[in-house]
Every structure is written in C-alpha cells, then in structure tokens.
Amino acid sequence: MAKTKIATAWLAGCAGCHMSFLDIDEAIIELANLVEITTSPITDLKEFSPVDVGIVEGAVANTDNEEALKKLRANCKILMAWGDCACFGGIVTMRNLFPKEEVLRRGFVETESTLKGSVPSSEEIPKLLEQVRPVNQVVKVDCYVPGCPPSSKAIHYALSELLQGRIPVLPSEMMRFD
Amino acid sequence: MTRKIVIEPVSRIEGHGKVTIHLDDEGNVAEARFHVTEFRGFEKFCEGRLFWEMPVITSRICGICPVSHHLASAKAGDALLGVEIPPTAKMLRQLMHMAQIVQSHSLHFFYLASPDLLFGMDAEPAKRNIMALIAEKPEIAKKGVGLRKFGQEILETLGDKKVHPNAAIPGGMNKALSPDEREKILQQVDGVIAAVQFALDLIKDYYAQHTGEAASFASFASGYLGLIDDEGNLELYDGKLRLRDDNGVILEDKVDPKDYLSIIEEMVEDWTYLKFPYYKKRGYPRGIYRVGPLGRLNIADGITTPLANEEFKNFKQLGDNGMVQGSLYYHYARMIEALYAAEKIKSLLEDDLICSTEIRVTSTKLNEEAIGVVEAPRGTLFHHYWIDPSGMIRKVNLIVATGHNNAAMNRSVYEVAKGFIKDGKLTEGMLNRVEAAIRCYDPCLSCSTHALGQMPLVIQLVSAKGEVIGEIRAN
C-alpha cells in the first residue's frame, strides 16, 4: 500500500506542536511505515509538492508565513491545524494589541542592551503583517487539534483517524486549551 | 560581477532562516549572511501583564526549550519578590532543567544532526532525516526516542505537560515530588546514562573517521561566555558569568548576572531580525563570543559529576590551552553536558530532601526591577523585567541563547562556504555543509524570534549592482 504523504509547516509559533508530535515516542517508528513526511522542518525537502495531508502549526504573522500557508493549502487534500496559534491565533496575537511599529521599535531600538538600533527593513527578510491571524482567516482549514500544545495523544489520535479515512473529531478529554 | 547564493529554507534547525552567500568577480566567497526571517514581539506585548504570569507566557517563546524561559522568568520573579526559594524548590527546578537538557540535547543529536553524521553530508536530501534513521538504523533511533521520552516524562511529572510544563512560580514551585514519582525516575537513570554514553561513542567514532573535517570544520577564534559555579565548574541553573578569549585568558570572571548590561551590548543589522550581542569592552565585531555547550566547556575548569568530568578531560585535549574552537565539536560538548545532566538527575533524586513539601515562600515586598538568568540548552538566557507597584510589567528585555551565537553562525557559514565554493561552483553537498555549520549551534530560532522568526535555503546570484542574475534552490 502506498504511504500517505504528509507535509508540515511551522509559521509564527514556538515549534511546540512539532515537539508534541515527536513526543508520540515509539509510535513514530510504527508511523514511519504508514506515512511519508515530505516537506517539513524535520526534513531537508524545501519546496512543497502535492501531498494527502498538510499540517500547519503557528499563526500568520508575516508575508513569508502567508506565502508558505497558501502553498501548503494548494498542495494538500486535507489541511489540519495544530495548536492554539494556528487554530485561534494564540499567544502571538497578543502583538495585535499594539501597533506593529511600536513592537518593532521596542525590539530593535529601545531595548536596554541595544546600541544605536534601527528596525531591520532589508528586502531579504519578510515584512510583518499589520495583524496576526489564525490560519482559517487566510485559507480553508479541514480539521483542528487545539491545545498549547495539543498533547501527543491528541496528535496521534488525529493522525490515526486520518489514516483510517476519517476526519478526526477529538474526544472531550483530549480537548485542551492550555 | 558579484554573485550571491541563497539557501532557503535552512532545515533541521529549530526555526526559520535563510542563507545568502555573496561571491566576488572570480566566483569566490566575499561574504555570507544567515538571515533570521521572523519576529514575534514578546518584548513589547508582555507590557501590561502581571509579573507572575510571565513564566507561562514566556515559555511560549520556545516549544523546544520552554523550561529555560519558564525558569529564567520564575527566577526574575523571585528577585522581584526579594526572596530566596526553599532548598527543595531549587532542587525541583534543577531537576526540571536537567530533564530538559537531556531531552533537548538528545533531540538535537538524534533527530536533527545525526543524519549528517551517520549518512554523511553528501547523502541524498530525501534521506537526511529522522524517518530515514528509523528505517535504516532503528536501534540508534530508539536510543534517541528513549532519551527524549525520559526527559519529557520528568517534565510531565513536575509540570503536568511535556511541552510548556507549568511548575515554577515566583517564590518556588507549585507542586511537590512524591516518593513514587521519584522512584520511577530513579529506576531509569542508569539506562539513560548508558544511552548517552552510546551517543558519545558514536560521536567519537565519527571524529576518528573524519579527523581533518572534525578539527577544521567552521573552526575559528572567538570569545566564550557562560555561567560557572564558585569553583569555576560547569553550572546551568545558577552561578556567575565568565568570559574567556580564544586563548583561554579570562576577560571577565564571577560577574553577577544582574550586571549583564556592563559587559554585553547588542547591535542590529538591517538584513536579519536577530540581533548581534557582543562583549562591550571590545566592541563589534571584535567582541563576538560563542555560547552553548562548546562555550560552556571552554570557559569551565571542570564538571562536578564524575563520568562527565572524565569526558571533559578528553574534550580539553582537543584544543590548544584547552580551548576547542571547531564548530563540529559542539556535538561532543552537547552530549558531555547530557551526561552531566543525567548524573545530576541521579544525585538530586538520591537526596531525600527532594520530596519535601516546603516548596514556596511568599513576600510582601515588591522590587521595581529584576533579572533572571539560566544556561538554556543553547546558551545563556537573560530575562530582565521592570514592574510598577501593582506588579504590572512596564518593560521587558530578553537576550536569548541563540542570539549570542548569531555572529558566530554567520562566521561559520563564511568559513565553510569559503572552503567549498571555488570559481562559483556549487554542489548540493556543499549546500548541506553550509546548513550543517549552522546546525552545529543547534539554533533555536523560535527563541531568537521572540522578537520575530523563520529559516529557509535558496542561493541567489547577484551582480555588483545588486541585480539578481540567477537562483539555485536546494530542493
């Protein structure tokens, strides 16, 4: 049987959801027989290609995030959002309480250890969006696994359901929001 | 005609980034830049929060080493309250910290770096990852899985979750360790020590088979910074700052971390969201230094646990005056620290005091400003808070581990690119070596990008006028 192809993306977030995925521990060995992980922060494949399942962690905070998310959506049949940042915006949306210019100024000009700072503006780096948004405000999302991060149990359950051809609906004990 | 090579995204590092390599008219490397492409803004958006929320807010800076931020933040909170936490609380925090060192260092070695070392840097890209390791060398992969699981389960025991555990609070800890929990961890420790020693053997085998590359790969002189204990030994939770130069001369010693602004300054480059800290008295770029496992072993005089100290002595033989400068030796230093952490977990748990329920103190005092510092897996981490009389955060300054290594990572890319790019010719293996140079530092770009952050690989050829005349992608 052909392996199910999965690509994962990490947008604005902490990588904790990917870590929680690795916390499925020995189950990853069994999973390696069933799925092929293509483009992902844990592999060296850099460009998205068509896959069965796309997984996204993190919110959409800059132009690179937006582009990566749209490419992933265009290349996957089912898009699954992992974690509070992707599902609802999470802690990174706390930036929305301040004008983006003030946030950048604090980071690169005002901080006490910074000498003669200025806000980086080269074309080499992406621009911050005015507002940080959850994934479903940019593209269509097919299923959600909330939590900060979702437990490895919830992630494993969601993947197992998908591999059996079902859109996962998490049992209530796996629905956590902290 | 100047050309530029862009590598985007840089993968198997914990974050978002890209590399550009600028070539001169002859097609040789003129300059290399490692761009961190994301920024989130914690230093601003924490303003207005209450200081006791900070250990759980700032742990979200990084899902790989959340405990570092959790503890640095709780330590800053202790200082705001003006309290010394009870001995058991300190032991439990150290237990958390050591558990994180084991899991984070093992994650890096087995899941991210070992494909380069075990399959070779010229292996096909589709093969250089943990899934391939599981398929081809399952016994090695299982050791890595087991080590990570051990560390993460300790965190879950103490803080209810493996990622973003919630256990430390200003004034101590929120939960004691039960005798059963203690016993369960203790039973696994000897197996963990053996698994770390297995990893150390793998690394030493690699060096033995690649003697030239091991010593020369991204090797260059720099300063080294980290915490030490009162006797000059490796210290990760508490301690004083020491800075050594490339010859081993001590430039700063026993500096109280709260005086960090007297020795460290940061500068900003327009092409990256990650700032460049440096040693203030030497200026930039002369004052660049490295942190993390290599930096810590270069500044330390010894390690307080016996097995790790034996390895430490071997490590010190690798460089003149005991100063080991090759970036590939980060891997060795990292697993020596993992061995220290495993031994330390054992000694902490063998002390009955660890199960005491006196784990927090309260205070009616509130200082206006405080600094909390720990050695995170990747290097020295500073949290600096200012609050108003109600305990509300007025200002935050953070200097994260990977930030200190920013200049060194740029320098490493330059050194490696210089060796592998001649007359403008490139190979995929070269591209991976450039990434591997960055990967030595195990950069945690989620931490670095507290301020923004992400890491890609593309090579662009750019003329002296700045026009893009070609692009190569490592797909």
Interface residues (C-beta under 8 A of the other chain):
Chain A: W10 L11 A12 G13 C14 A15 G16 C17 H18 M19 S20 L22 D23 D25 E26 I28 I29 A32 E36 I37 P41 I42 T43 D44 L45 K46 E47 A61 N62 D64 N65 G90 I91 V92 M94 R95 L97 F98 E102 V103 L104 R106 G107 F108 T111 E112 S113 T114 L115 K116 G117 S118 V119 P120 S121 S122 E124 I125 P126 L128 C148 P149 S151 S152 D178
Chain B: E8 P9 S11 R12 E14 G15 H16 K18 T20 R33 H35 V36 T37 E38 F39 R40 G41 E43 K44 F45 C46 E47 G48 I57 R60 I61 C62 G63 I64 P66 L107 Y111 L112 P125 A126 R128 N129 I130 M131 I134 A135 P138 A141 K142 V145 R148 K149 Q152 K161 K162 V163 H164 N166 Y260 L261 I264 E265 E266 M267 V268 E269 D270 W271 T272 Y273 K275 P277 H384 K395 N397 I399 N432 E435 S446 A451 L452 G453 Q454 P456 L457 V458 R473 A474 N475
